[in-house]
Amino acid sequence: MFHYLQTQNLLHFLRKSVLASLGAPDEWIEKLATLYWFTIEIGVCREEGALKAYGAGCLSSIEELQNCVSDSSKKLPFELENIVVTKYPITTIQPVYFVAPSFSEAKRKVREFSSQIPRPFTVNYNPYTQSVQLINKRANCVKDDQGFGK
């Protein structure tokens, strides 16, 4: 049976995926694009033993949704080293899906993968200001406790 995953979790995952590309070298961009395809577009995971689609392409197409949970499509383990080198069609139903053991595990693995990207700065999303902060030096980091306790 198909169930929607929590919207906030998916939006957080999407935001982190996009932030991962900022400052990434060219050789990582194609890997990130492929990872984006197999997660944000056609992502599938298991939750409580059932296959669940979380990718927008699966959720927006009844044919894709039926295919991703059917026995007729190929399901492979969610292994990033295989995902990032897999070619995929963008105009037809997918022949293969990478199934994460859980949505949490997919997020963890993508976060781990993203942390390996060599870049000249770190990025952080500030939900209060809805802005991206670039941190390129230790001096740019401001302690949150300044001004308290005076």
C-alpha positions as CSV (number, residue, x, y, z in Angstrom):
1,M,0.0,0.0,0.0
2,F,1.2,3.5,-0.8
3,H,1.5,6.2,1.8
4,Y,2.6,9.8,1.5
5,L,5.7,10.7,3.6
6,Q,5.6,13.9,5.7
7,T,5.8,17.0,3.6
8,Q,8.2,18.8,5.9
9,N,10.7,15.9,5.8
10,L,10.6,15.9,2.0
11,L,11.0,19.7,1.8
12,H,14.0,19.5,4.2
13,F,15.5,16.7,2.1
14,L,15.0,18.8,-1.1
15,R,16.6,21.9,0.4
16,K,19.6,19.9,1.6
17,S,20.0,18.3,-1.8
18,V,20.0,21.7,-3.6
19,L,22.4,23.2,-1.1
20,A,24.8,20.3,-1.7
21,S,25.3,21.6,-5.2
22,L,26.4,25.1,-4.2
23,G,30.2,25.4,-4.8
24,A,30.5,21.8,-5.9
25,P,33.2,21.1,-8.6
26,D,31.9,20.3,-12.1
27,E,32.8,16.6,-11.7
28,W,30.4,16.4,-8.8
29,I,27.5,18.2,-10.4
30,E,26.6,15.2,-12.7
31,K,26.7,12.9,-9.7
32,L,24.4,15.2,-7.7
33,A,22.0,15.5,-10.7
34,T,21.8,11.8,-10.9
35,L,21.3,11.5,-7.2
36,Y,18.6,14.1,-7.3
37,W,16.9,12.1,-10.1
38,F,16.9,8.9,-8.0
39,T,15.7,10.6,-4.8
40,I,13.7,13.8,-5.3
41,E,12.3,12.7,-8.7
42,I,11.7,9.0,-8.4
43,G,12.7,8.2,-4.8
44,V,11.4,5.0,-3.3
45,C,12.0,3.6,0.2
46,R,10.6,1.1,2.7
47,E,8.7,2.3,5.7
48,E,7.2,-0.3,8.1
49,G,8.0,-3.0,5.5
50,A,6.0,-1.4,2.7
51,L,7.4,0.3,-0.4
52,K,6.7,4.0,-0.4
53,A,7.3,6.5,-3.1
54,Y,8.5,10.0,-2.2
55,G,9.8,11.2,-5.5
56,A,7.8,13.9,-7.3
57,G,7.8,11.9,-10.6
58,C,6.3,8.9,-8.9
59,L,3.7,11.0,-7.0
60,S,2.7,13.0,-10.1
61,S,2.2,10.0,-12.5
62,I,-0.2,7.2,-11.7
63,E,1.7,5.1,-14.3
64,E,5.1,5.8,-12.6
65,L,3.6,5.2,-9.2
66,Q,2.2,1.8,-10.2
67,N,5.5,0.9,-11.8
68,C,7.7,1.8,-8.9
69,V,5.7,-0.4,-6.5
70,S,5.1,-3.3,-8.9
71,D,7.1,-6.5,-9.2
72,S,7.7,-5.7,-12.9
73,S,10.3,-2.9,-12.2
74,K,13.8,-3.6,-11.1
75,K,14.6,-2.7,-7.5
76,L,18.2,-2.2,-6.4
77,P,19.6,-1.4,-3.0
78,F,20.2,2.3,-2.2
79,E,23.9,2.4,-2.7
80,L,25.2,5.8,-3.7
81,E,28.3,4.6,-5.5
82,N,25.9,2.8,-7.9
83,I,23.2,5.4,-8.0
84,V,25.5,8.3,-9.1
85,V,26.8,6.4,-12.2
86,T,23.4,5.0,-13.4
87,K,22.0,6.4,-16.6
88,Y,18.2,7.0,-16.6
89,P,15.5,7.9,-19.1
90,I,13.7,11.2,-18.5
91,T,10.8,10.8,-20.9
92,T,9.7,7.2,-20.2
93,I,8.7,5.1,-17.2
94,Q,11.7,4.1,-15.2
95,P,13.2,0.7,-15.6
96,V,15.0,0.7,-12.2
97,Y,14.5,2.2,-8.8
98,F,17.0,2.4,-5.9
99,V,15.1,1.5,-2.7
100,A,16.3,2.9,0.6
101,P,15.7,0.9,3.7
102,S,13.9,4.0,5.1
103,F,13.4,7.6,4.2
104,S,15.6,8.5,7.2
105,E,18.4,6.2,5.9
106,A,18.1,7.8,2.4
107,K,18.6,11.3,4.0
108,R,21.5,10.0,6.1
109,K,23.3,8.5,3.1
110,V,22.7,11.6,1.0
111,R,24.0,13.9,3.8
112,E,27.1,11.6,4.2
113,F,27.7,11.7,0.4
114,S,27.3,15.5,0.3
115,S,29.8,16.0,3.1
116,Q,32.5,14.5,0.8
117,I,32.1,17.2,-1.8
118,P,35.2,19.4,-1.9
119,R,34.2,23.1,-1.9
120,P,35.8,26.3,-0.8
121,F,33.0,27.1,1.7
122,T,30.2,25.7,3.8
123,V,26.6,26.5,3.2
124,N,23.8,26.8,5.8
125,Y,20.1,27.5,5.3
126,N,18.6,29.8,7.9
127,P,14.9,29.0,8.1
128,Y,14.1,32.2,10.0
129,T,15.5,34.5,7.4
130,Q,14.8,32.0,4.6
131,S,18.3,32.7,3.3
132,V,21.5,30.8,2.5
133,Q,24.6,31.7,4.5
134,L,28.0,31.1,3.1
135,I,30.7,30.3,5.7
136,N,34.1,30.5,4.2
137,K,36.3,31.4,7.2
138,R,36.2,30.6,10.9
139,A,35.9,34.4,11.5
140,N,32.6,34.4,9.7
141,C,31.0,32.2,12.4
142,V,29.3,34.3,15.0
143,K,28.6,32.9,18.5
144,D,24.9,32.8,19.3
145,D,25.5,33.6,22.9
146,Q,27.0,37.1,22.3
147,G,25.2,39.7,24.3
148,F,23.5,37.3,26.7
149,G,24.0,37.4,30.4
150,K,25.2,41.0,30.5
